[in-house]
Amino acid sequence: MTDRDPAADSTTDVPHSADGASYAAAGVDIDAGERAVELFAPHAKRASRPEVMGSLGGFSGLFALKGNYREPVLAAASDGVGTKLAIAQAIGKHDTVGRDLVAMCVDDLVVCGAEPLFLQDYIAIGKVVPETVAQIVAGIADGCVEAGCALLGGETAEHPGLMGEDHYDLSATAVGVVEADQVLSPEKVRPGDVVIAMGSSGLHSNGYSLARKVLLEWGHMDLNGYVEEFGRTLGEELLEPTRIYARDCLALAAETEVRTFAHVTGGGLVENLARVVPAGLVAELERETWTPAPVFAMIAHRGRVAREEMERTFNMGVGMVAVVAPEDTERAQAVLTARHVDNWVIGAIKRSAEPKNAEAPRAVLAGEHPRF
C-alpha cells in the first residue's frame, strides 16, 4: 500500500474548474456589489449638504463643519431598525425601512437640540441583489432629505453562510451639532413646565417581535390581507415608516422655550420621558388626552397583552414629547400645528412627593384611554 500525500487530500473538496476556487463561488459577488452602487448612487447624491466634500466611493466621508459656530458640540447616535425588517423581507418591499433607520438615529440626536449633519449606514446582507440594496438606500436617502442631513457614505457587506440569502440587517450612525450653551438637558426642566406630545405614525420601529408574535404567529393574519380597522393591508400598516421629527423639533426650539425633548422608543413613553426629568420632579401624564391608533388595540386585544406591557413595549401613539415653559405652550402648539404635526398637551412637570428618594418615579401615567 502506497502512502498518500496529505497535501493532495487538502484539495479534494474544491470544485473542479480551470480557475480553482473563487470569491463568487464562496457566495460573495463583487460584480453584484458594484452594480448595487451604480443603482443607489443617484439616491445617495441627492441626500447631501454643502459641507460634504469629495464624492461617493472614497474610503471615508468628508464633511467640512462650516458656519458661525461659537462653541460647537458634536452629538452622535447609532441605532438600527430591528425585527420590522422581517416584515419588509416577507413582503418584498424594501423602500421604506431606510426611513426608519434614519428616524431612529436623528430623532435621538435632536433630543439634546442637535441639528443632524450627516449619517453613515451599514447594510449586512446574505446575498447582494442590486435592486434590493438600491431600494434600501433610496429609503435612507429619503429619510436624510427629510431630516436635512447628508448621507455621507456607508458599507454594504455580503455575508453568505452567516445570513440567509433573503435576509439583511441595517444599522447607522448619525452625527449632529449644537452650540454648547444651547444643549437641551434635564437640568433645564422646571416645576410647572408643560409636556406636549407629538403623535406617532404607528408602531414606528419598536415592539415588532411582540407584534409579529401576536398578529402573525398566533393570529395567523395575512400580511397582504385588507384590515378594515386600518383601511389598508396589514403589511402596509406594519411598514408605515417611523416619523422623522428632527426638523420639527429644531423649529420648535428656535421659536419657543424648549427645556428638553424625549424620543419615545423601546421602553415606551414613561421610561423615555423619565430619562430627561431631573431628580425631585415628576412628569404627570394623562391617558385621557389621546386615543391610541387601532393597531395598538388590535395587538392588546388579540394577544391579551396587559396595559403595562403595551406601554413598556410600544409608543402607544406618542413618538416624541417636548417639555416647554408654560408661557410658551400655545405658541409651541401653533408651531407644531403649522408644520402638520399632530400634538396635544399630555401633562405637566410637578414636584415629586418623594424629592429625596432617588428611586421615585420621574414620569407617571394616570387615567384611561378613551375607546381603547
Backbone torsions as a table, in degrees:
resi	resn	phi	psi	omega
1	MET	NA	131.1	-177.2
2	THR	-88.4	137.9	175.0
3	ASP	-62.2	141.4	178.5
4	ARG	-94.0	148.9	-179.8
5	ASP	-84.5	112.6	179.9
6	PRO	-57.5	-34.8	-179.4
7	ALA	-63.5	-36.5	179.1
8	ALA	-66.6	-38.5	179.9
9	ASP	-63.4	-27.4	-174.9
10	SER	-66.0	-14.2	-178.3
11	THR	-109.9	8.3	-173.9
12	THR	-67.9	-23.3	-178.9
13	ASP	-94.5	-0.8	179.0
14	VAL	-76.1	129.5	178.7
15	PRO	-55.8	138.7	-179.4
16	HIS	-73.8	118.0	174.9
17	SER	-156.9	159.4	-178.5
18	ALA	-63.9	-31.2	-174.8
19	ASP	-98.6	-3.1	-178.2
20	GLY	74.6	-158.7	-178.2
21	ALA	-70.0	157.2	178.4
22	SER	-145.7	161.5	177.8
23	TYR	-62.7	-40.1	179.4
24	ALA	-62.4	-41.7	178.9
25	ALA	-64.8	-27.4	177.9
26	ALA	-79.9	-7.9	175.1
27	GLY	113.3	-2.4	-179.9
28	VAL	-106.5	116.2	-176.5
29	ASP	-103.0	97.6	-179.1
30	ILE	-63.7	-37.5	179.7
31	ASP	-62.8	-39.9	178.3
32	ALA	-64.7	-37.5	177.5
33	GLY	-63.4	-40.7	178.9
34	GLU	-67.7	-36.4	177.3
35	ARG	-66.2	-37.7	177.2
36	ALA	-61.1	-41.4	178.7
37	VAL	-62.0	-41.9	178.1
38	GLU	-59.2	-39.6	-176.8
39	LEU	-74.3	-39.0	-176.1
40	PHE	-91.8	-8.5	-179.3
41	ALA	-54.0	-43.9	179.0
42	PRO	-61.8	-33.6	178.8
43	HIS	-69.3	-44.1	179.0
44	ALA	-62.6	-36.0	-177.5
45	LYS	-66.0	-35.7	-177.1
46	ARG	-77.8	-15.9	177.5
47	ALA	-96.5	76.5	-174.3
48	SER	-136.3	175.9	174.5
49	ARG	-142.7	160.6	-179.2
50	PRO	-60.4	-23.7	-176.8
51	GLU	-77.7	-11.3	-177.4
52	VAL	-70.9	132.6	178.8
53	MET	-112.7	150.6	177.2
54	GLY	78.2	-167.2	-176.6
55	SER	-135.9	171.1	-179.7
56	LEU	-60.1	138.3	175.1
57	GLY	112.7	-5.9	178.7
58	GLY	-75.6	171.6	179.3
59	PHE	-76.2	-20.4	177.0
60	SER	-148.6	157.5	176.4
61	GLY	-90.8	141.0	-178.9
62	LEU	-114.2	133.2	-177.8
63	PHE	-138.1	117.4	-179.9
64	ALA	-88.9	115.0	-178.9
65	LEU	-75.6	100.7	-176.9
66	LYS	-108.2	168.3	177.7
67	GLY	118.0	170.9	-177.4
68	ASN	-92.4	58.3	178.6
69	TYR	-76.3	137.3	176.9
70	ARG	-88.2	-49.7	179.0
71	GLU	-146.9	74.5	-175.1
72	PRO	-69.0	138.5	175.3
73	VAL	-118.2	128.1	178.0
74	LEU	-86.8	140.2	176.3
75	ALA	-122.1	144.7	-179.4
76	ALA	-136.3	146.1	178.7
77	ALA	-145.8	135.9	177.9
78	SER	-120.7	144.8	179.5
79	ASP	-165.4	178.8	177.0
80	GLY	-136.9	-167.0	-179.1
81	VAL	-105.6	-27.3	178.5
82	GLY	81.4	-157.5	-172.3
83	THR	-77.6	3.2	168.1
84	LYS	-59.5	-27.8	179.1
85	LEU	-60.5	-28.1	179.0
86	ALA	-63.5	-32.2	177.9
87	ILE	-69.3	-46.7	-180.0
88	ALA	-60.2	-41.6	-178.6
89	GLN	-70.7	-34.0	179.0
90	ALA	-68.5	-37.5	-178.1
91	ILE	-85.5	-26.3	-175.2
92	GLY	81.9	28.5	178.8
93	LYS	-117.5	114.1	-169.5
94	HIS	-119.7	7.3	-172.2
95	ASP	-94.3	5.8	179.7
96	THR	-116.2	-26.0	-174.5
97	VAL	-66.2	-22.4	175.5
98	GLY	-64.9	-33.4	176.1
99	ARG	-65.7	-39.1	176.2
100	ASP	-59.3	-43.3	-178.6
101	LEU	-59.6	-46.9	179.7
102	VAL	-63.2	-46.1	-177.5
103	ALA	-58.6	-43.7	-176.4
104	MET	-64.3	-26.7	179.4
105	CYS	-88.5	-53.8	-173.1
106	VAL	-70.5	-29.5	178.9
107	ASP	-75.2	-17.2	168.7
108	ASP	-76.4	-39.3	-179.9
109	LEU	-59.6	-44.2	-171.0
110	VAL	-70.7	-14.9	178.5
111	VAL	-57.3	-35.7	178.7
112	CYS	-92.0	5.4	179.2
113	GLY	92.5	8.2	-176.8
114	ALA	-80.6	137.9	173.8
115	GLU	-83.6	123.9	178.0
116	PRO	-63.3	130.3	-179.7
117	LEU	-103.3	-50.8	-179.4
118	PHE	-154.3	163.9	-179.4
119	LEU	-137.5	143.0	172.1
120	GLN	-123.3	132.6	-175.9
121	ASP	-106.9	162.7	174.3
122	TYR	-136.3	120.9	179.2
123	ILE	-114.1	114.8	173.8
124	ALA	-102.4	126.9	-172.7
125	ILE	-141.1	143.6	-179.0
126	GLY	-67.0	-43.5	177.8
127	LYS	-143.6	125.5	-179.0
128	VAL	-71.3	114.7	168.6
129	VAL	-109.0	108.2	-172.0
130	PRO	-49.7	-41.1	-178.0
131	GLU	-66.1	-36.5	178.3
132	THR	-66.9	-47.1	179.6
133	VAL	-61.1	-39.8	179.7
134	ALA	-63.2	-39.4	177.5
135	GLN	-64.0	-42.5	179.0
136	ILE	-60.7	-48.4	-178.5
137	VAL	-66.0	-34.2	176.4
138	ALA	-59.3	-41.2	177.4
139	GLY	-66.9	-39.1	176.8
140	ILE	-62.5	-43.3	179.0
141	ALA	-63.0	-41.4	177.1
142	ASP	-57.8	-44.0	-179.9
143	GLY	-65.7	-40.0	178.9
144	CYS	-64.4	-41.9	177.6
145	VAL	-60.5	-44.2	-179.7
146	GLU	-65.6	-35.5	-178.9
147	ALA	-82.5	-14.5	-179.7
148	GLY	82.8	18.0	180.0
149	CYS	-113.4	166.6	179.9
150	ALA	-93.9	145.2	168.4
151	LEU	-88.4	99.5	-168.4
152	LEU	-86.1	-3.8	179.7
153	GLY	141.1	-173.0	-179.7
154	GLY	173.2	-161.3	-176.9
155	GLU	-146.2	136.4	171.4
156	THR	-116.9	118.1	-175.3
157	ALA	-118.8	125.5	178.6
158	GLU	-90.6	126.6	-174.0
159	HIS	-123.9	68.4	178.4
160	PRO	-65.8	141.7	-179.7
161	GLY	85.8	-25.9	178.0
162	LEU	-96.7	-34.9	-179.8
163	MET	-126.8	150.4	175.0
164	GLY	-64.8	155.4	-175.9
165	GLU	-58.5	-34.1	-177.0
166	ASP	-95.0	7.4	-175.1
167	HIS	-102.4	143.0	172.5
168	TYR	-147.9	160.2	176.1
169	ASP	-133.7	151.0	-176.0
170	LEU	-126.4	143.1	170.1
171	SER	-149.3	164.1	-179.5
172	ALA	-159.6	160.2	171.4
173	THR	-127.1	131.7	177.5
174	ALA	-114.7	146.2	178.8
175	VAL	-124.3	136.8	178.9
176	GLY	-134.8	179.4	-178.5
177	VAL	-139.3	145.6	177.0
178	VAL	-148.8	144.3	175.4
179	GLU	-65.8	140.7	-175.7
180	ALA	-55.6	-38.7	-177.7
181	ASP	-84.9	4.4	178.8
182	GLN	-117.6	9.1	177.7
183	VAL	-65.0	128.2	177.5
184	LEU	-85.2	138.8	-176.3
185	SER	-157.2	165.3	178.1
186	PRO	-57.3	-28.9	-177.0
187	GLU	-62.7	-18.2	-178.9
188	LYS	-87.6	-11.2	-177.1
189	VAL	-73.7	137.1	-176.8
190	ARG	-128.4	153.0	172.8
191	PRO	-58.5	138.0	-178.5
192	GLY	96.0	-14.7	177.0
193	ASP	-61.9	152.0	-176.3
194	VAL	-104.3	140.1	178.5
195	VAL	-102.8	118.7	-179.7
196	ILE	-109.0	127.1	179.4
197	ALA	-91.8	145.4	172.7
198	MET	-116.4	126.8	-174.6
199	GLY	-63.9	144.5	176.3
200	SER	-88.2	167.0	178.2
201	SER	-93.0	2.8	-178.3
202	GLY	146.7	-140.7	-178.9
203	LEU	-71.1	-15.8	-173.2
204	HIS	59.3	-121.9	-176.7
205	SER	-131.2	32.9	180.0
206	ASN	-131.6	146.9	175.7
207	GLY	84.4	11.0	-174.8
208	TYR	-70.8	-24.4	175.5
209	SER	-63.7	-42.0	177.6
210	LEU	-72.2	-43.2	179.7
211	ALA	-60.2	-43.5	179.8
212	ARG	-66.0	-40.9	179.3
213	LYS	-60.2	-47.4	-175.9
214	VAL	-72.2	-50.5	-171.6
215	LEU	-82.4	-39.0	-174.5
216	LEU	-95.9	-50.0	-175.9
217	GLU	-76.7	-49.7	-179.7
218	TRP	-82.7	-41.9	-175.3
219	GLY	-84.1	-13.1	-179.8
220	HIS	52.7	35.2	179.2
221	MET	-78.8	149.0	-178.6
222	ASP	-91.8	123.8	179.5
223	LEU	-59.6	-28.2	180.0
224	ASN	-93.1	1.7	-179.4
225	GLY	-82.4	140.2	178.8
226	TYR	-73.6	133.6	179.9
227	VAL	-116.1	118.0	-175.8
228	GLU	-56.0	-43.5	-177.2
229	GLU	-62.2	-28.0	-178.1
230	PHE	-94.5	-22.2	-175.2
231	GLY	71.5	21.2	179.3
232	ARG	-166.6	-178.6	-179.2
233	THR	-73.5	160.6	177.6
234	LEU	-61.3	-41.8	179.3
235	GLY	-61.2	-40.9	178.5
236	GLU	-64.3	-39.0	178.4
237	GLU	-64.6	-45.8	-176.3
238	LEU	-72.5	-22.9	179.0
239	LEU	-95.6	5.1	176.3
240	GLU	-54.8	124.1	-175.3
241	PRO	-64.7	150.7	173.6
242	THR	-61.7	134.7	178.6
243	ARG	-68.6	138.4	176.9
244	ILE	-100.7	113.5	-174.8
245	TYR	-99.7	-2.4	-168.7
246	ALA	-52.0	-54.2	-177.1
247	ARG	-67.6	-34.1	178.3
248	ASP	-63.9	-43.4	179.8
249	CYS	-66.9	-39.8	178.8
250	LEU	-64.5	-39.3	177.6
251	ALA	-64.6	-39.9	179.5
252	LEU	-65.0	-43.0	179.7
253	ALA	-66.7	-29.9	-179.6
254	ALA	-74.6	-27.3	-172.5
255	GLU	-109.9	-11.0	-179.1
256	THR	-139.2	172.0	178.9
257	GLU	-88.3	87.0	177.1
258	VAL	-88.6	129.1	177.0
259	ARG	-82.7	-45.4	-179.1
260	THR	-168.4	169.1	173.2
261	PHE	-122.1	165.0	170.5
262	ALA	-139.9	123.2	178.1
263	HIS	-86.5	121.0	-174.7
264	VAL	-89.0	104.5	-179.4
265	THR	-127.7	-140.0	179.0
266	GLY	-57.8	132.9	-174.9
267	GLY	106.1	-19.5	175.4
268	GLY	81.1	-175.5	-173.8
269	LEU	-62.4	-50.8	-173.9
270	VAL	-64.4	-47.7	-176.9
271	GLU	-66.8	-37.2	-179.4
272	ASN	-75.0	-37.6	177.3
273	LEU	-67.9	-35.9	179.6
274	ALA	-60.0	-26.2	-179.1
275	ARG	-66.6	-21.8	-177.0
276	VAL	-115.8	16.2	175.0
277	VAL	-109.3	125.6	-176.4
278	PRO	-73.3	161.9	176.8
279	ALA	-58.9	142.0	-179.7
280	GLY	94.8	-10.2	178.7
281	LEU	-123.4	163.1	178.1
282	VAL	-146.0	138.3	174.7
283	ALA	-90.6	114.5	179.3
284	GLU	-97.6	116.5	-173.6
285	LEU	-114.6	151.8	-177.6
286	GLU	-119.5	123.0	177.7
287	ARG	-66.7	-27.6	-177.4
288	GLU	-63.1	-12.6	-174.7
289	THR	-79.5	-9.4	179.0
290	TRP	-156.5	160.1	175.7
291	THR	-115.1	119.2	179.0
292	PRO	-60.6	151.5	-179.5
293	ALA	-61.9	158.4	-177.6
294	PRO	-55.1	-30.6	-178.0
295	VAL	-61.9	-33.8	178.9
296	PHE	-69.7	-42.0	178.3
297	ALA	-64.0	-38.8	-179.7
298	MET	-63.2	-44.2	178.9
299	ILE	-63.8	-44.9	-178.3
300	ALA	-61.8	-46.0	-174.9
301	HIS	-75.2	-44.7	-177.7
302	ARG	-70.5	-30.8	-179.8
303	GLY	-99.2	0.0	-175.2
304	ARG	49.0	46.2	-178.7
305	VAL	-83.5	126.8	-179.9
306	ALA	-62.0	150.6	-178.7
307	ARG	-57.7	-41.6	-179.3
308	GLU	-61.5	-38.9	179.4
309	GLU	-69.3	-40.6	177.2
310	MET	-59.3	-45.6	-174.4
311	GLU	-74.9	-18.5	175.3
312	ARG	-88.4	-19.7	-174.2
313	THR	-99.5	-40.5	-172.6
314	PHE	-115.2	163.9	177.4
315	ASN	-78.1	-14.9	176.9
316	MET	57.0	25.1	176.2
317	GLY	103.2	-1.2	178.9
318	VAL	-119.3	111.6	-176.7
319	GLY	-95.1	-24.1	-178.7
320	MET	-153.6	146.8	173.0
321	VAL	-129.4	149.1	175.7
322	ALA	-120.1	134.8	173.1
323	VAL	-101.8	117.8	-174.1
324	VAL	-125.2	158.0	174.8
325	ALA	-61.5	138.6	-174.8
326	PRO	-56.4	-35.4	-179.0
327	GLU	-70.8	-12.9	-179.5
328	ASP	-103.6	7.8	-176.3
329	THR	-57.7	-52.3	-177.0
330	GLU	-62.8	-42.4	179.7
331	ARG	-65.4	-41.5	-179.7
332	ALA	-61.8	-43.2	179.1
333	GLN	-66.2	-35.2	178.4
334	ALA	-66.2	-40.2	178.5
335	VAL	-61.8	-46.8	-178.6
336	LEU	-66.7	-41.3	178.8
337	THR	-62.6	-41.5	178.6
338	ALA	-63.4	-25.4	179.4
339	ARG	-95.3	11.1	176.4
340	HIS	63.4	36.9	175.5
341	VAL	-105.3	117.0	176.5
342	ASP	-61.0	127.7	-175.8
343	ASN	-149.5	157.9	178.0
344	TRP	-163.4	157.9	175.1
345	VAL	-76.7	121.3	-175.3
346	ILE	-106.9	-13.9	-179.7
347	GLY	171.0	-163.6	-177.0
348	ALA	-150.1	163.4	178.3
349	ILE	-92.0	127.9	179.9
350	LYS	-124.3	165.5	172.7
351	ARG	-74.7	139.7	-179.4
352	SER	-70.9	145.2	175.5
353	ALA	-71.3	-16.5	178.6
354	GLU	-126.7	66.9	-173.0
355	PRO	-60.5	-25.6	-177.5
356	LYS	-95.2	-1.0	-179.8
357	ASN	-94.5	107.6	-177.7
358	ALA	-64.5	-21.2	-179.0
359	GLU	-91.5	-0.5	-178.9
360	ALA	-63.8	143.4	179.3
361	PRO	-57.6	140.9	177.6
362	ARG	-107.5	-0.7	173.8
363	ALA	-156.0	135.1	-179.9
364	VAL	-138.5	149.6	176.4
365	LEU	-113.0	136.1	179.5
366	ALA	-128.4	161.5	175.7
367	GLY	83.6	-167.7	-178.1
368	GLU	-129.2	148.5	175.1
369	HIS	-74.0	134.1	175.4
370	PRO	-64.0	133.7	172.2
371	ARG	57.2	27.5	179.3
372	PHE	-101.1	NA	NA
